[in-house]
Amino acid sequence: MPTPEGPQTARSLRSPVGLGKAVCVLLGSVAVADVLSVGAGAYAHQVYADGMADDFLRFDETAADRADTLYQASGSLQALTFLATAVVFLIWFRRVRRNAEVFDAHAHSLRPGWAIGAWFVPVGNLWLPHRVAGGIWTASSPGGSNRAPAPRGVLHAWWAVLVGSELLSRLTNGLYTDAEGRDEVLDSFGLGMAIDAINIAAAVLAILFVRRLTAMQGERAAERVARIDSSIPPERAEWGRAH
């Protein structure tokens, strides 16, 4: 059965614009935290590389402690910005999924609740959120079923970078705290900086994804409102203006 259309359906749509802007600002803060972490990692790498040269003859305990403090502080900042961003992103994601159900209930392979649940399924969270996002993208594409869905390049690029970062983080988890030898310590800083760089790319692509999908839903909502208005008989429209 096609999704019923009418004034009530139009009113069930909720604007994701405010949430989308908040998500983009928070994603920007995540990127800034990652940049600071890259700087802290580079500083720590330099301090330890110089200090452990010549059989630790030039090792500076004070500089090493300062480098460790900066590196751990940058990690804490990353965790805080990520947590805040994740909460607001999920609220935005749930809203655009509910709007997409109104736009086209048949474009989705998973029920609306998966907009939140998909992110918390072990292993499955590597692809289930992408399936949810794909359905939202299709349903939100301007023109609806009368046109091909909008190109998904930014969606696929964001998800590929995000999954790559997550897998690399899992593989290298604990490398810094467990490092003992010179090479292990320096490698842990190098890998940390590489992951931070990937996270910066993921944050930028996420901003592009959020902005594009939010704008698409605005266009799609405007199309529906225009179609609903055009379906109202002229005599009813005149009556409405008179009253």
C-alpha positions in Angstrom: 0.0 0.0 0.0 1.4 3.4 -0.8 2.1 5.8 2.0 -1.0 8.0 2.6 -0.5 11.6 1.8 -2.3 14.6 3.2 -2.0 17.5 5.7 -1.6 15.1 8.6 1.3 13.3 6.8 3.0 16.7 6.1 2.6 17.7 9.8 4.3 14.4 10.9 7.6 15.6 9.3 10.0 17.3 11.7 12.8 19.5 10.5 16.3 18.1 11.0 18.0 21.4 10.2 18.7 22.5 13.8 20.0 19.1 14.8 22.0 18.9 11.6 23.7 22.2 12.3 24.5 21.1 15.9 26.0 17.8 14.6 28.2 19.6 12.1 29.5 21.9 14.8 30.2 19.0 17.1 31.9 17.1 14.2 34.1 20.1 13.8 35.1 19.9 17.4 36.0 16.3 16.9 38.2 17.2 14.0 39.9 19.9 16.1 40.5 17.4 18.9 42.0 15.0 16.4 44.3 17.7 15.0 45.5 18.5 18.6 46.1 14.8 19.1 48.2 14.6 16.0 50.3 17.5 17.3 50.6 15.8 20.8 51.6 12.6 19.1 54.2 14.3 16.9 55.7 16.0 20.0 55.8 12.8 22.0 57.4 10.9 19.1 60.1 13.6 18.8 60.8 13.6 22.6 61.1 9.8 22.8 63.1 9.5 19.6 65.6 12.0 20.8 65.6 10.7 24.4 66.1 7.0 23.5 68.9 7.7 21.1 72.4 6.7 22.1 71.2 4.1 24.6 69.1 6.6 26.6 72.0 8.9 27.3 69.9 12.0 26.4 66.6 10.8 27.9 64.8 13.7 29.5 62.4 12.5 32.2 60.7 15.9 32.5 60.1 16.2 28.8 58.9 12.7 28.6 56.4 13.2 31.4 55.2 16.4 29.7 54.8 14.6 26.4 52.8 11.8 28.1 50.5 14.3 29.9 49.8 16.1 26.6 49.2 12.9 24.7 46.8 11.5 27.3 45.0 14.9 27.7 44.4 15.0 23.9 43.0 11.5 24.1 40.6 12.5 26.9 39.5 15.5 24.8 38.9 13.2 21.8 36.7 10.9 24.0 34.6 13.8 25.3 34.0 15.4 21.9 33.2 12.0 20.4 30.7 11.1 23.1 28.8 14.5 22.8 28.8 14.2 19.0 27.6 10.6 19.0 24.6 11.5 21.2 23.5 14.4 19.0 24.2 12.5 15.8 22.0 9.6 16.8 19.1 12.0 17.6 19.5 13.6 14.2 19.8 10.2 12.5 16.6 9.0 14.2 14.8 12.1 13.0 15.8 11.8 9.4 14.9 8.1 9.5 11.4 8.9 10.7 11.1 11.6 8.0 12.2 9.1 5.4 9.5 6.7 6.5 7.0 9.4 5.6 8.7 10.2 2.2 8.8 6.5 1.1 8.0 3.6 3.5 9.2 1.1 0.9 12.8 2.3 0.5 14.0 0.7 3.7 15.1 -2.8 4.5 15.2 -2.2 8.3 12.5 -0.8 10.6 12.9 2.7 12.1 14.2 1.5 15.4 17.3 0.3 13.7 18.4 3.9 13.2 19.6 3.7 16.9 19.9 -0.1 17.4 22.1 -0.8 14.4 25.0 1.1 16.0 25.1 -1.1 19.0 25.1 -4.6 17.3 28.6 -6.2 17.8 30.2 -6.7 14.4 26.9 -5.9 12.7 27.6 -2.2 13.4 30.2 -2.3 10.6 27.4 -2.4 8.0 23.9 -2.2 9.4 24.0 1.6 10.0 25.1 2.0 6.3 22.0 0.0 5.3 19.8 2.3 7.3 21.5 5.4 5.9 21.1 4.0 2.3 17.3 3.7 2.8 17.1 7.2 4.2 19.1 8.5 1.3 16.9 6.8 -1.3 13.7 8.0 0.4 15.0 11.5 0.8 16.2 12.0 -2.8 14.4 14.9 -4.5 11.8 13.7 -7.0 11.1 10.5 -5.0 10.3 7.4 -7.0 10.0 9.4 -10.2 13.8 9.9 -10.4 16.9 7.9 -9.7 18.3 8.3 -6.1 20.9 11.1 -5.7 24.5 10.0 -6.1 25.8 8.3 -2.9 29.5 9.1 -3.3 29.7 11.1 0.0 27.7 8.4 1.9 30.0 5.6 0.7 33.2 7.6 1.2 32.2 8.6 4.8 31.3 5.0 5.7 34.4 3.5 4.2 36.7 5.9 6.1 34.7 5.5 9.3 34.9 1.7 9.2 38.6 1.8 8.2 39.3 3.9 11.2 37.3 1.7 13.5 39.0 -1.5 12.4 42.5 0.1 12.6 41.7 1.3 16.2 40.6 -2.1 17.2 43.7 -3.8 15.8 46.0 -1.3 17.6 44.1 -1.0 20.8 46.5 -1.0 23.8 49.6 -0.7 21.6 50.6 2.6 23.4 50.1 1.3 26.9 51.7 -2.1 26.2 54.8 -0.7 24.3 58.1 -1.4 25.9 61.0 -1.2 23.5 62.1 1.9 21.6 60.6 0.8 18.3 57.3 -0.2 19.9 56.9 3.1 21.6 57.7 5.1 18.4 55.5 2.9 16.3 52.6 3.4 18.8 52.8 7.2 18.3 53.1 6.8 14.5 50.0 4.6 14.3 48.1 6.9 16.7 48.8 9.9 14.4 47.7 7.8 11.4 44.4 6.9 13.0 43.9 10.6 14.0 44.4 11.7 10.4 41.9 9.1 9.2 39.4 10.3 11.9 39.8 13.9 10.7 38.9 12.8 7.2 35.9 10.8 8.6 34.7 13.9 10.5 34.9 16.1 7.3 33.1 13.5 5.2 30.4 13.1 8.0 29.8 16.9 7.9 29.3 16.7 4.1 27.0 13.7 4.6 24.9 15.4 7.3 24.6 18.7 5.3 23.6 16.9 2.1 21.0 14.6 3.6 19.5 17.5 5.7 19.3 19.6 2.5 17.7 16.7 0.6 15.0 16.2 3.2 14.2 20.0 3.0 13.8 19.7 -0.8 11.7 16.5 -0.4 9.5 18.1 2.2 8.9 21.2 0.0 7.9 18.9 -2.8 5.3 17.1 -0.7 3.9 20.3 0.7 3.5 21.7 -2.8 1.9 18.5 -4.0 -0.6 18.5 -1.1 -1.4 22.1 -1.6 -2.1 21.5 -5.3 -4.5 18.7 -4.4 -6.8 20.9 -2.4 -9.8 22.0 -4.5 -9.9 25.7 -5.3 -13.2 26.3 -3.5 -11.7 24.8 -0.3 -8.6 27.0 -0.6 -10.8 30.1 -1.1 -12.9 29.0 1.9 -9.7 28.6 4.0 -8.5 32.1 3.1 -12.0 33.6 3.9 -11.9 32.0 7.4 
